[in-house]
Amino acid sequence: MDKIAIITVAGISSRFNKDVPNDEMILKCLYCQDNPEDTLIYRMLEKVSYADKIVIVGGFKFDDLIDYINKHIPEDIKDKCNLVYNDHFDDLSSGYSLYLGIEKSFNISNDIGEILFVEGDLDVDYESFENVINSENSVLTINPEPIYSNKAVVLYQNENDEFIYAFNSDHGLLTIDEPFKAIFNSGQIWKFNDMKSLKTANDNFKEYLLYDTNLGIIQKYFDLIEPENIDVIGFNHWVNCNTRKDYEIIKEYWRNNL
């Protein structure tokens, strides 16, 4: 059965490109200072190279993404890549990119065993990432950073052992209206191994949640499967690259650990 990885990199990267002239704006996952291998997309493609097929959903500066992959990604990985253009990258939220990635996955394989979904602006450590890959269950990931409502995606477990996400897209305060057993900062990487439930969640998104974030699909999926079929896996190193300062932190980590 095929293992598929989905990476979404469609966004405009407004914080990353803040105060940068329009003609110098860059797709965040392609940013580097000298070595073209020192990009978020290159490092993440190395991590997901185990997959039989890789789906990359782009939008902003899509031609630059195609050009980079053709020029800089090793042939054995490039041959697995299937690029999808999100023509609503500037007027719909992140959910539409995931929807397109899942739809493409079902189109390119009739025998899927699992789908890994990675947001394309992350850098994580290999050891923890391998724990996600090696899990036989569906996976929720968490990161070690403190939880601040203005930037965290909160994952909590309620009294019925259900896993629930809380996120304020306006970066304001968060409210949890029920008792909970545990609360985490989401690691923004997921693995799905129940394709029937995933298709149901994806179809539900298209019909009812088109303007939602990718959590619209993810929450529906994890609502449909039993808690005992879910592993929660933490990352030792996790950086969400929102700014060029974040990139410097990531590059220093690469320098010392790769």
C-alpha positions as a Python dict, from the first residue, in 0.01 Angstrom:
ca = {
    (1, 'M'): (0, 0, 0),
    (2, 'D'): (125, 346, -89),
    (3, 'K'): (259, 590, 165),
    (4, 'I'): (192, 949, 58),
    (5, 'A'): (326, 1276, 202),
    (6, 'I'): (147, 1608, 150),
    (7, 'I'): (334, 1937, 194),
    (8, 'T'): (143, 2266, 167),
    (9, 'V'): (337, 2581, 72),
    (10, 'A'): (74, 2798, -99),
    (11, 'G'): (65, 3100, 132),
    (12, 'I'): (179, 3455, 61),
    (13, 'S'): (420, 3458, 360),
    (14, 'S'): (322, 3813, 458),
    (15, 'R'): (515, 3814, 787),
    (16, 'F'): (822, 3661, 626),
    (17, 'N'): (815, 3924, 349),
    (18, 'K'): (731, 4218, 576),
    (19, 'D'): (899, 4543, 462),
    (20, 'V'): (1043, 4367, 156),
    (21, 'P'): (985, 4535, -185),
    (22, 'N'): (733, 4351, -403),
    (23, 'D'): (994, 4251, -658),
    (24, 'E'): (1207, 4092, -383),
    (25, 'M'): (930, 3893, -213),
    (26, 'I'): (998, 3521, -202),
    (27, 'L'): (809, 3201, -133),
    (28, 'K'): (911, 3129, 226),
    (29, 'C'): (997, 2763, 175),
    (30, 'L'): (1248, 2860, -99),
    (31, 'Y'): (1439, 3121, 100),
    (32, 'C'): (1814, 3074, 141),
    (33, 'Q'): (2115, 3299, 176),
    (34, 'D'): (2379, 3109, -21),
    (35, 'N'): (2341, 2731, -42),
    (36, 'P'): (2022, 2640, -237),
    (37, 'E'): (1992, 2325, -26),
    (38, 'D'): (1942, 2536, 287),
    (39, 'T'): (1570, 2579, 231),
    (40, 'L'): (1272, 2455, 429),
    (41, 'I'): (1137, 2263, 129),
    (42, 'Y'): (1467, 2085, 61),
    (43, 'R'): (1506, 1970, 421),
    (44, 'M'): (1144, 1859, 444),
    (45, 'L'): (1161, 1669, 115),
    (46, 'E'): (1461, 1483, 254),
    (47, 'K'): (1252, 1382, 555),
    (48, 'V'): (955, 1261, 349),
    (49, 'S'): (1168, 1082, 90),
    (50, 'Y'): (1053, 751, 246),
    (51, 'A'): (709, 810, 87),
    (52, 'D'): (607, 641, -238),
    (53, 'K'): (449, 965, -362),
    (54, 'I'): (482, 1327, -252),
    (55, 'V'): (213, 1589, -314),
    (56, 'I'): (321, 1954, -293),
    (57, 'V'): (44, 2215, -294),
    (58, 'G'): (163, 2559, -399),
    (59, 'G'): (7, 2890, -497),
    (60, 'F'): (204, 3210, -435),
    (61, 'K'): (501, 3225, -676),
    (62, 'F'): (413, 2878, -804),
    (63, 'D'): (648, 2905, -1103),
    (64, 'D'): (939, 2968, -866),
    (65, 'L'): (846, 2651, -677),
    (66, 'I'): (844, 2445, -997),
    (67, 'D'): (1175, 2594, -1107),
    (68, 'Y'): (1342, 2525, -773),
    (69, 'I'): (1229, 2162, -761),
    (70, 'N'): (1346, 2103, -1118),
    (71, 'K'): (1688, 2257, -1051),
    (72, 'H'): (1777, 2159, -697),
    (73, 'I'): (1586, 1851, -578),
    (74, 'P'): (1761, 1513, -630),
    (75, 'E'): (1612, 1306, -911),
    (76, 'D'): (1500, 1016, -689),
    (77, 'I'): (1290, 1255, -479),
    (78, 'K'): (1179, 1476, -769),
    (79, 'D'): (1037, 1171, -949),
    (80, 'K'): (797, 1119, -658),
    (81, 'C'): (673, 1479, -655),
    (82, 'N'): (327, 1578, -777),
    (83, 'L'): (271, 1954, -780),
    (84, 'V'): (-77, 2099, -734),
    (85, 'Y'): (-170, 2463, -792),
    (86, 'N'): (-407, 2623, -540),
    (87, 'D'): (-572, 2903, -736),
    (88, 'H'): (-737, 3030, -417),
    (89, 'F'): (-416, 3080, -218),
    (90, 'D'): (-501, 3447, -163),
    (91, 'D'): (-873, 3428, -84),
    (92, 'L'): (-926, 3097, 99),
    (93, 'S'): (-760, 2969, 415),
    (94, 'S'): (-517, 2681, 464),
    (95, 'G'): (-794, 2421, 455),
    (96, 'Y'): (-831, 2446, 80),
    (97, 'S'): (-466, 2355, 23),
    (98, 'L'): (-504, 2042, 236),
    (99, 'Y'): (-829, 1958, 59),
    (100, 'L'): (-652, 1977, -279),
    (101, 'G'): (-362, 1769, -149),
    (102, 'I'): (-589, 1492, -24),
    (103, 'E'): (-795, 1499, -343),
    (104, 'K'): (-476, 1467, -550),
    (105, 'S'): (-358, 1179, -333),
    (106, 'F'): (-675, 981, -401),
    (107, 'N'): (-639, 1059, -772),
    (108, 'I'): (-282, 929, -802),
    (109, 'S'): (-323, 611, -597),
    (110, 'N'): (-598, 354, -555),
    (111, 'D'): (-414, 174, -275),
    (112, 'I'): (-317, 422, -2),
    (113, 'G'): (-206, 291, 336),
    (114, 'E'): (-134, 624, 499),
    (115, 'I'): (-102, 995, 431),
    (116, 'L'): (136, 1221, 619),
    (117, 'F'): (54, 1594, 615),
    (118, 'V'): (321, 1854, 685),
    (119, 'E'): (283, 2231, 689),
    (120, 'G'): (565, 2360, 472),
    (121, 'D'): (703, 2628, 704),
    (122, 'L'): (823, 2387, 974),
    (123, 'D'): (1159, 2249, 1075),
    (124, 'V'): (1167, 1948, 1307),
    (125, 'D'): (1429, 1700, 1426),
    (126, 'Y'): (1482, 1373, 1239),
    (127, 'E'): (1453, 1145, 1542),
    (128, 'S'): (1108, 1271, 1642),
    (129, 'F'): (997, 1278, 1278),
    (130, 'E'): (1095, 912, 1242),
    (131, 'N'): (874, 831, 1542),
    (132, 'V'): (581, 976, 1345),
    (133, 'I'): (675, 778, 1034),
    (134, 'N'): (714, 452, 1227),
    (135, 'S'): (386, 474, 1418),
    (136, 'E'): (124, 223, 1305),
    (137, 'N'): (-156, 453, 1422),
    (138, 'S'): (-288, 789, 1314),
    (139, 'V'): (-70, 1057, 1467),
    (140, 'L'): (-115, 1395, 1633),
    (141, 'T'): (205, 1586, 1701),
    (142, 'I'): (295, 1835, 1970),
    (143, 'N'): (582, 2077, 2022),
    (144, 'P'): (768, 2191, 2337),
    (145, 'E'): (699, 2565, 2309),
    (146, 'P'): (484, 2752, 2565),
    (147, 'I'): (124, 2807, 2465),
    (148, 'Y'): (35, 3165, 2378),
    (149, 'S'): (-311, 3229, 2238),
    (150, 'N'): (-186, 3475, 1977),
    (151, 'K'): (23, 3214, 1794),
    (152, 'A'): (-33, 2860, 1924),
    (153, 'V'): (-262, 2596, 1781),
    (154, 'V'): (-391, 2431, 2097),
    (155, 'L'): (-462, 2059, 2119),
    (156, 'Y'): (-640, 1930, 2428),
    (157, 'Q'): (-787, 1600, 2543),
    (158, 'N'): (-1131, 1623, 2705),
    (159, 'E'): (-1287, 1403, 2972),
    (160, 'N'): (-1409, 1159, 2705),
    (161, 'D'): (-1051, 1114, 2574),
    (162, 'E'): (-1137, 1302, 2254),
    (163, 'F'): (-869, 1525, 2102),
    (164, 'I'): (-990, 1877, 2021),
    (165, 'Y'): (-817, 2172, 1852),
    (166, 'A'): (-855, 2536, 1952),
    (167, 'F'): (-716, 2819, 1742),
    (168, 'N'): (-794, 3187, 1702),
    (169, 'S'): (-724, 3293, 1343),
    (170, 'D'): (-735, 3656, 1459),
    (171, 'H'): (-457, 3577, 1707),
    (172, 'G'): (-668, 3686, 2003),
    (173, 'L'): (-764, 3505, 2323),
    (174, 'L'): (-870, 3141, 2338),
    (175, 'T'): (-1149, 2985, 2542),
    (176, 'I'): (-1198, 2615, 2624),
    (177, 'D'): (-1556, 2552, 2731),
    (178, 'E'): (-1519, 2204, 2880),
    (179, 'P'): (-1306, 2015, 3133),
    (180, 'F'): (-987, 1869, 2992),
    (181, 'K'): (-724, 1613, 3091),
    (182, 'A'): (-427, 1750, 2900),
    (183, 'I'): (-336, 2047, 2684),
    (184, 'F'): (-59, 2077, 2426),
    (185, 'N'): (90, 2306, 2163),
    (186, 'S'): (26, 2142, 1825),
    (187, 'G'): (324, 2026, 1618),
    (188, 'Q'): (135, 2091, 1292),
    (189, 'I'): (221, 1751, 1139),
    (190, 'W'): (-34, 1472, 1118),
    (191, 'K'): (-59, 1116, 991),
    (192, 'F'): (-384, 959, 869),
    (193, 'N'): (-420, 583, 819),
    (194, 'D'): (-797, 543, 787),
    (195, 'M'): (-866, 641, 427),
    (196, 'K'): (-1244, 603, 452),
    (197, 'S'): (-1257, 851, 740),
    (198, 'L'): (-1017, 1085, 564),
    (199, 'K'): (-1227, 1088, 249),
    (200, 'T'): (-1536, 1159, 459),
    (201, 'A'): (-1358, 1448, 631),
    (202, 'N'): (-1235, 1588, 299),
    (203, 'D'): (-1578, 1567, 136),
    (204, 'N'): (-1733, 1731, 443),
    (205, 'F'): (-1485, 2018, 413),
    (206, 'K'): (-1576, 2084, 51),
    (207, 'E'): (-1948, 2085, 125),
    (208, 'Y'): (-1959, 2275, 454),
    (209, 'L'): (-1624, 2424, 557),
    (210, 'L'): (-1465, 2568, 243),
    (211, 'Y'): (-1345, 2885, 418),
    (212, 'D'): (-1204, 2704, 722),
    (213, 'T'): (-838, 2633, 805),
    (214, 'N'): (-691, 2287, 761),
    (215, 'L'): (-816, 2210, 1112),
    (216, 'G'): (-1163, 2172, 959),
    (217, 'I'): (-1051, 1853, 785),
    (218, 'I'): (-817, 1739, 1060),
    (219, 'Q'): (-1068, 1777, 1344),
    (220, 'K'): (-1338, 1591, 1149),
    (221, 'Y'): (-1099, 1305, 1076),
    (222, 'F'): (-992, 1259, 1437),
    (223, 'D'): (-1356, 1284, 1550),
    (224, 'L'): (-1432, 983, 1328),
    (225, 'I'): (-1165, 747, 1463),
    (226, 'E'): (-1129, 592, 1807),
    (227, 'P'): (-886, 750, 2059),
    (228, 'E'): (-704, 418, 2103),
    (229, 'N'): (-603, 436, 1736),
    (230, 'I'): (-424, 769, 1787),
    (231, 'D'): (-64, 830, 1894),
    (232, 'V'): (47, 1168, 2028),
    (233, 'I'): (413, 1226, 1942),
    (234, 'G'): (627, 1519, 2054),
    (235, 'F'): (911, 1693, 1872),
    (236, 'N'): (1241, 1767, 2046),
    (237, 'H'): (1324, 2043, 1797),
    (238, 'W'): (1039, 2241, 1638),
    (239, 'V'): (1042, 2582, 1472),
    (240, 'N'): (754, 2740, 1284),
    (241, 'C'): (931, 2972, 1039),
    (242, 'N'): (719, 3287, 1034),
    (243, 'T'): (998, 3545, 1004),
    (244, 'R'): (1353, 3573, 872),
    (245, 'K'): (1472, 3569, 1233),
    (246, 'D'): (1309, 3226, 1266),
    (247, 'Y'): (1501, 3116, 957),
    (248, 'E'): (1827, 3219, 1123),
    (249, 'I'): (1740, 3000, 1423),
    (250, 'I'): (1668, 2708, 1191),
    (251, 'K'): (1985, 2757, 990),
    (252, 'E'): (2193, 2758, 1309),
    (253, 'Y'): (2029, 2430, 1408),
    (254, 'W'): (2115, 2280, 1069),
    (255, 'R'): (2474, 2401, 1105),
    (256, 'N'): (2512, 2227, 1440),
    (257, 'N'): (2308, 1912, 1383),
    (258, 'L'): (2320, 1809, 1017),
}
